[in-house]
Amino acid sequence: MMIDLTHTITPDIPVYPGTPSPAMSPLCTITSSGFRETAIALTSHTGTHMDAPSHVSRQGSSLDQLPVSQFCGRAVALDVSQVGPVITAEFLKAHHDSLYCADFLLFYTGWEKKWGTGDYLEDTFPVPDEEAARYLVSCGLKGVGTDAISVDRISGPLTAHQIFLGDGMVIIECLCLKKVAGRKDFLFFALPLKTENADGAPVRAIAELRENDEKGRGL
């Protein structure tokens, strides 16, 4: 079973404070030209998107420089909706067995249900503290993800970004995770647009569930 984990980009989707909203305007129509074409203007961190190491580091790789293997692998969707607002290393270590075999850890914070409302930008969603972020780096992950707008506080320093991206990991934000919350092992794909020097890019994120995945719940 394939599950789409991606929000649809529309002109009124939530964006990080200070970021322009996406704009879409028709260039050609079937009536006027016999085909449709749309001009799209958006920032590199719009909607469900991936942060590259170059997002916070001059020496970091851009997405177009990373191998496609960095964008897929085995994932764990950890339900942290009743945790926080700080996710601690102690909490994560309780799930070490699952994380040891994973390529991606995805945080289901419950913020997905606030999508499309002003509450989505409420700055109280669960985020990992510095010790937790460093612990996840030690797990050898390819990346981390969240259904919130950031893995850091909107109002605070980009500590988790610096730790994750500084280690060469990627970050996927604004995911749709309700349908996979609590699953221990599934295949995850997040393929970014391949633009030159990409510090970030929208992705189409997908989960592939196998027949025995129902037994993988329980995080």
C-alpha positions as CSV (number, residue, x, y, z in Angstrom):
1,M,0.0,0.0,0.0
2,M,1.3,3.4,-0.9
3,I,0.3,6.4,1.3
4,D,0.9,10.0,0.3
5,L,2.5,12.0,3.1
6,T,2.5,15.3,1.2
7,H,0.4,18.5,1.6
8,T,-1.0,20.0,-1.6
9,I,0.6,23.4,-2.4
10,T,-2.0,26.1,-2.6
11,P,-1.7,29.9,-2.5
12,D,-3.1,29.9,1.1
13,I,-1.0,27.2,2.7
14,P,0.8,27.9,6.0
15,V,4.3,29.3,5.5
16,Y,7.2,30.0,7.8
17,P,6.7,33.5,9.3
18,G,8.2,36.1,6.9
19,T,8.2,33.8,3.9
20,P,6.1,34.8,0.8
21,S,3.1,32.6,0.1
22,P,3.2,30.6,-3.2
23,A,1.6,32.2,-6.2
24,M,0.1,30.4,-9.2
25,S,-1.2,32.1,-12.3
26,P,-2.3,30.7,-15.6
27,L,0.0,31.4,-18.6
28,C,-2.0,29.4,-21.2
29,T,-5.5,27.9,-21.2
30,I,-7.1,25.2,-23.3
31,T,-9.5,27.7,-24.6
32,S,-6.8,30.2,-25.7
33,S,-3.9,28.0,-26.5
34,G,-5.1,24.4,-26.7
35,F,-3.2,23.4,-23.6
36,R,-2.8,24.5,-20.0
37,E,0.4,25.9,-18.4
38,T,0.8,27.6,-15.1
39,A,3.4,30.0,-13.7
40,I,4.4,29.0,-10.2
41,A,6.4,31.2,-7.8
42,L,7.4,29.7,-4.4
43,T,10.3,29.6,-2.0
44,S,12.5,26.5,-1.6
45,H,11.0,25.7,1.8
46,T,7.3,25.7,0.8
47,G,4.8,23.1,1.9
48,T,6.1,19.6,2.5
49,H,9.8,20.2,1.9
50,M,13.3,19.0,2.5
51,D,16.1,21.0,4.1
52,A,19.6,20.5,2.6
53,P,22.8,20.7,4.7
54,S,23.5,23.9,2.7
55,H,20.5,25.5,4.3
56,V,22.5,26.4,7.4
57,S,26.2,25.8,6.3
58,R,28.3,27.3,3.7
59,Q,30.2,24.0,3.4
60,G,27.0,21.9,3.4
61,S,25.9,19.9,0.3
62,S,22.9,21.1,-1.7
63,L,20.2,18.7,-2.5
64,D,21.3,18.4,-6.2
65,Q,24.7,17.2,-4.9
66,L,23.3,14.4,-2.7
67,P,22.8,10.9,-4.1
68,V,19.2,9.8,-4.5
69,S,19.8,7.1,-1.9
70,Q,19.8,9.9,0.7
71,F,16.1,10.4,0.0
72,C,14.7,7.0,0.7
73,G,15.0,4.2,3.2
74,R,13.4,2.5,6.2
75,A,11.4,4.8,8.5
76,V,10.0,4.9,12.0
77,A,7.1,7.3,12.7
78,L,7.3,8.1,16.4
79,D,4.1,9.4,18.0
80,V,5.2,12.4,20.2
81,S,1.8,14.1,20.2
82,Q,1.5,13.5,24.0
83,V,5.2,14.4,24.6
84,G,6.9,17.7,25.0
85,P,7.0,20.5,24.2
86,V,10.6,19.1,24.4
87,I,11.6,15.6,23.1
88,T,14.4,14.3,25.3
89,A,17.2,11.9,24.5
90,E,16.0,9.7,27.4
91,F,12.6,9.4,25.6
92,L,14.2,8.5,22.3
93,K,16.6,6.0,23.9
94,A,13.6,4.0,25.0
95,H,13.0,3.3,21.2
96,H,16.6,2.5,20.5
97,D,15.8,-1.0,19.0
98,S,13.6,0.6,16.3
99,L,15.9,3.5,15.6
100,Y,18.9,1.2,15.2
101,C,17.4,-0.3,12.1
102,A,15.9,2.9,10.6
103,D,17.2,5.4,8.1
104,F,14.6,8.1,9.0
105,L,12.8,9.1,12.2
106,L,9.6,11.0,11.6
107,F,8.0,12.8,14.5
108,Y,4.2,12.7,14.6
109,T,3.4,15.8,16.7
110,G,-0.3,16.0,15.9
111,W,0.3,19.5,14.3
112,E,-0.9,18.0,11.0
113,K,-4.5,18.4,12.1
114,K,-3.9,22.2,12.5
115,W,-2.8,22.5,8.9
116,G,-4.7,25.3,7.1
117,T,-5.4,27.2,10.3
118,G,-3.5,29.9,12.2
119,D,-2.9,27.4,15.0
120,Y,-0.4,25.5,12.8
121,L,2.2,28.2,13.5
122,E,1.6,28.0,17.3
123,D,5.1,27.7,18.6
124,T,4.5,24.8,21.1
125,F,4.9,21.7,18.9
126,P,7.3,19.0,20.2
127,V,10.9,19.5,19.2
128,P,14.1,17.6,20.1
129,D,16.5,19.3,22.5
130,E,20.2,19.5,21.8
131,E,21.0,16.2,23.6
132,A,18.2,14.4,21.7
133,A,19.4,15.8,18.4
134,R,22.9,14.6,19.1
135,Y,21.7,11.2,20.1
136,L,19.8,10.9,16.7
137,V,23.0,11.8,14.9
138,S,24.7,8.9,16.7
139,C,22.0,6.5,15.3
140,G,23.4,7.0,11.8
141,L,20.1,8.2,10.3
142,K,19.8,9.7,6.8
143,G,17.3,12.2,8.0
144,V,14.5,13.3,10.4
145,G,11.0,14.6,9.6
146,T,8.1,16.2,11.3
147,D,4.5,17.1,10.6
148,A,5.1,20.5,12.2
149,I,6.7,23.5,10.4
150,S,10.1,23.0,11.9
151,V,12.3,20.7,14.0
152,D,13.2,23.8,16.0
153,R,11.2,26.5,17.7
154,I,10.1,29.2,15.4
155,S,11.1,31.8,18.0
156,G,14.4,30.1,18.9
157,P,17.9,29.3,17.5
158,L,18.2,26.6,14.8
159,T,20.0,24.2,17.2
160,A,18.5,20.9,15.8
161,H,19.0,22.1,12.2
162,Q,22.6,22.9,12.9
163,I,23.2,19.4,14.5
164,F,21.3,17.4,11.9
165,L,22.3,19.2,8.8
166,G,25.9,19.7,10.1
167,D,26.2,15.9,10.1
168,G,25.0,15.6,6.5
169,M,21.5,14.5,7.3
170,V,18.4,16.0,5.7
171,I,15.2,17.3,7.3
172,I,11.7,16.9,6.0
173,E,9.1,19.3,7.4
174,C,5.3,19.8,7.1
175,L,4.7,16.1,6.5
176,C,1.3,14.3,6.7
177,L,2.0,11.5,9.2
178,K,-1.4,10.7,10.8
179,K,-1.8,7.5,8.7
180,V,1.6,6.1,9.6
181,A,1.9,7.4,13.2
182,G,3.2,4.6,15.5
183,R,4.6,2.4,12.7
184,K,8.0,1.0,13.5
185,D,9.2,0.0,10.0
186,F,8.0,1.1,6.6
187,L,9.7,2.3,3.4
188,F,9.9,6.1,3.1
189,F,10.5,8.2,0.0
190,A,10.9,12.0,-0.1
191,L,12.1,13.1,-3.6
192,P,12.9,16.8,-3.8
193,L,12.9,19.0,-6.9
194,K,16.4,18.9,-8.5
195,T,17.3,22.6,-8.8
196,E,20.8,24.0,-8.9
197,N,22.3,24.8,-5.5
198,A,19.2,23.7,-3.7
199,D,19.2,24.7,0.0
200,G,15.8,23.1,0.1
201,A,12.9,22.0,-2.1
202,P,9.3,20.8,-2.0
203,V,9.1,17.0,-2.0
204,R,6.5,14.4,-2.8
205,A,6.8,12.2,0.3
206,I,5.4,8.6,0.2
207,A,5.2,5.7,2.6
208,E,5.1,2.1,1.3
209,L,3.5,-0.3,3.7
210,R,4.1,-4.0,3.4
211,E,1.7,-6.8,4.4
212,N,3.3,-7.3,7.8
213,D,3.4,-3.6,8.7
214,E,0.2,-3.7,10.7
215,K,2.3,-5.7,13.3
216,G,4.8,-2.9,13.3
217,R,2.7,-0.5,15.4
218,G,3.3,0.2,19.0
219,L,5.7,3.1,19.4
